[in-house]
Amino acid sequence: MVRIGVAVLLWAQSINGVADTAVERLQGVLNGLGSLSAEFVQTRLDLKTGGAVVDAKGQMALQRPNRFRWTYQIPYEQIIVADGERVWFYDIDLEQVSVRSLADSMKDSPAAILVGNEPLAQRFHVTQADTVAEVDWFSLQPKVAEGGYVSLEIGIRGKVLVSLRMVDEFGRHTELKFSSVKRNPTIGADHFTFVPPDGVDVVGMESTN
């Protein structure tokens, strides 16, 4: 019994050591990230056929802390901008802008991992899941149930973000694949500001004032 107990203890310490190493490595990659720009393709897994369906394509840029711009071109044009205090959602076809506080938007969004300053270990159990084609995959399990997703995987090649996978509470799988990635490029501050165009409807402004 003593031998078994010691073996279990050593095994647990080994697992904890791997977990610590994983979170430290991923946190180190994020800590060195000041800005990022990339193109992206968003796909979802069709649960009926098992095949991947392209949902959206576009470009993204971010600047830590708490600033980003996502420009969707397919299937319809939409711009999402976080200016450090608010998040603006501009639907070009509908000529409508909605705005929410950054805090409300970030609490349910995986984007908080990339643009926020909160240590990963506060919110997630982090393990290194696998390495495939020189991409290290990290699994992030929320310590407390998140509003929009139940699990995340981040793919990193060296220090370059390659992919972000999410599973929501309904079992739907979504993946963002990044290309033409630039780590720590110089991005002007005006890229993360948004002024609603003349003539568009703006919804939610009063709740953020």
C-alpha positions in Angstrom: 0.0 0.0 0.0 2.9 2.3 0.8 4.5 1.7 -2.6 1.2 2.3 -4.4 0.7 5.5 -2.4 4.1 6.8 -3.3 3.6 5.9 -6.9 0.3 7.8 -7.0 1.9 10.8 -5.3 4.8 10.9 -7.8 2.4 10.5 -10.7 0.3 13.4 -9.5 3.4 15.6 -9.0 4.5 14.7 -12.5 1.2 15.7 -14.0 1.2 19.0 -12.0 4.7 19.7 -13.3 3.6 19.3 -16.9 0.6 21.5 -16.3 2.7 24.2 -14.7 5.1 24.1 -17.6 2.3 24.3 -20.1 0.7 27.4 -18.5 4.0 29.0 -18.0 5.0 28.5 -21.7 1.7 29.7 -23.0 1.6 32.7 -20.6 5.1 33.5 -21.7 4.0 33.7 -25.4 1.1 36.0 -24.4 3.2 38.2 -22.2 5.6 38.9 -25.0 2.7 39.8 -27.3 2.1 43.5 -27.7 0.2 43.5 -31.0 -0.8 41.1 -33.7 -2.2 41.2 -37.2 -3.4 38.3 -39.4 -5.9 37.0 -41.9 -8.4 34.4 -40.7 -10.8 31.7 -41.8 -13.5 30.7 -39.4 -15.0 27.2 -39.8 -17.5 25.1 -37.9 -17.9 21.4 -37.7 -21.2 20.1 -39.2 -22.3 17.7 -36.5 -24.5 15.8 -39.0 -21.9 15.2 -41.7 -18.7 15.6 -39.7 -17.3 18.0 -42.3 -16.0 21.5 -41.9 -18.1 24.4 -43.2 -16.5 27.9 -43.8 -18.5 30.5 -41.8 -16.4 33.6 -42.3 -13.2 35.1 -43.7 -11.5 38.4 -43.0 -8.6 40.2 -41.2 -7.9 40.9 -37.6 -5.6 43.1 -35.6 -5.1 43.5 -31.9 -3.1 45.6 -29.5 -2.8 44.7 -25.8 -4.4 45.6 -23.6 -8.1 45.5 -24.7 -8.0 46.8 -28.3 -8.8 44.8 -31.4 -10.4 45.1 -34.9 -12.1 42.2 -36.7 -13.1 42.8 -40.3 -15.4 40.2 -41.8 -15.7 40.0 -45.6 -17.5 36.7 -46.0 -20.4 35.8 -45.7 -21.3 39.5 -45.1 -19.4 42.7 -44.3 -19.1 43.4 -40.6 -16.6 45.3 -38.5 -16.0 44.8 -34.8 -13.8 47.2 -32.9 -12.7 47.3 -29.3 -11.3 50.7 -28.3 -10.3 49.9 -24.7 -13.6 50.9 -23.2 -16.4 49.8 -25.6 -16.9 47.2 -28.4 -18.6 48.4 -31.6 -20.4 46.0 -33.9 -21.0 47.6 -37.4 -23.2 45.6 -39.8 -22.6 47.3 -43.1 -25.5 45.7 -45.0 -28.0 46.6 -42.3 -26.5 50.1 -41.8 -26.6 49.5 -38.0 -24.1 49.9 -35.2 -24.5 48.3 -31.8 -22.2 49.1 -28.9 -21.5 47.4 -25.6 -19.1 47.9 -22.7 -15.9 46.1 -23.1 -16.3 44.4 -19.7 -19.7 42.9 -20.7 -18.4 41.7 -24.1 -15.1 40.2 -22.9 -16.5 38.1 -20.1 -17.9 35.6 -22.6 -15.3 35.9 -25.3 -12.1 33.9 -26.0 -10.7 37.2 -27.4 -10.1 38.1 -23.7 -7.2 35.6 -23.7 -5.4 37.4 -26.5 -6.0 41.0 -25.5 -6.4 40.9 -21.7 -3.8 41.0 -18.9 -5.4 38.5 -16.6 -3.1 35.5 -15.8 -4.4 32.4 -17.5 -4.0 30.4 -14.3 -6.7 32.5 -12.7 -9.4 31.3 -15.1 -8.1 28.1 -16.7 -6.5 24.7 -16.2 -3.9 24.7 -18.9 -2.3 21.6 -20.3 -0.3 20.9 -23.5 -2.5 18.6 -25.5 -0.3 17.6 -28.5 2.3 18.7 -31.0 1.3 18.2 -34.7 3.3 19.5 -37.7 5.4 21.7 -35.3 2.3 23.3 -33.8 2.0 23.0 -30.0 -1.6 22.7 -28.9 -2.7 23.9 -25.5 -6.0 22.9 -23.9 -7.7 25.5 -21.7 -10.5 24.3 -19.4 -12.4 27.0 -17.6 -12.3 26.7 -13.8 -15.7 28.3 -13.7 -18.2 27.8 -16.5 -17.9 30.5 -19.1 -20.9 32.0 -20.8 -20.0 31.2 -24.4 -17.8 28.1 -24.4 -16.9 25.0 -22.4 -13.4 24.4 -23.8 -10.6 26.1 -25.8 -7.5 24.9 -27.7 -4.8 27.3 -28.8 -2.3 26.3 -31.5 1.1 27.9 -31.4 4.1 27.4 -33.7 7.1 28.8 -31.9 5.6 32.1 -30.8 3.2 32.5 -33.7 -0.6 32.0 -33.2 -1.8 29.4 -35.7 -5.3 28.5 -34.6 -8.0 28.9 -31.9 -10.6 26.1 -31.4 -13.7 26.4 -29.3 -16.5 24.1 -28.2 -19.7 25.9 -27.0 -22.2 24.7 -24.4 -24.3 23.1 -27.3 -21.4 21.0 -28.5 -20.7 23.1 -31.6 -17.1 23.2 -32.7 -15.6 26.4 -34.2 -12.0 26.9 -35.4 -10.2 30.1 -36.4 -7.2 29.5 -38.6 -4.7 32.4 -38.9 -2.4 33.1 -41.8 0.0 36.0 -42.8 0.5 36.4 -39.1 2.7 39.4 -37.9 3.7 39.4 -34.3 4.2 42.8 -32.7 3.8 44.9 -35.8 3.4 48.7 -35.4 -0.3 49.6 -35.6 -1.6 53.1 -35.4 -3.9 54.0 -32.6 -6.6 55.1 -35.0 -7.0 51.5 -36.2 -8.7 50.8 -32.9 -11.1 53.7 -32.8 -14.6 53.7 -34.3 -16.9 56.6 -35.3 -20.4 55.6 -36.5 -20.9 56.7 -40.1 -23.5 59.3 -40.7 -27.0 58.0 -41.1 -26.6 54.6 -39.4 -28.7 53.5 -36.5 -26.7 53.2 -33.2 -28.1 50.8 -30.6 -26.8 50.6 -27.0 -24.9 53.8 -26.7 -26.8 55.0 -23.7 -25.8 51.9 -21.7 -22.1 52.6 -22.1 -22.1 56.3 -21.2 
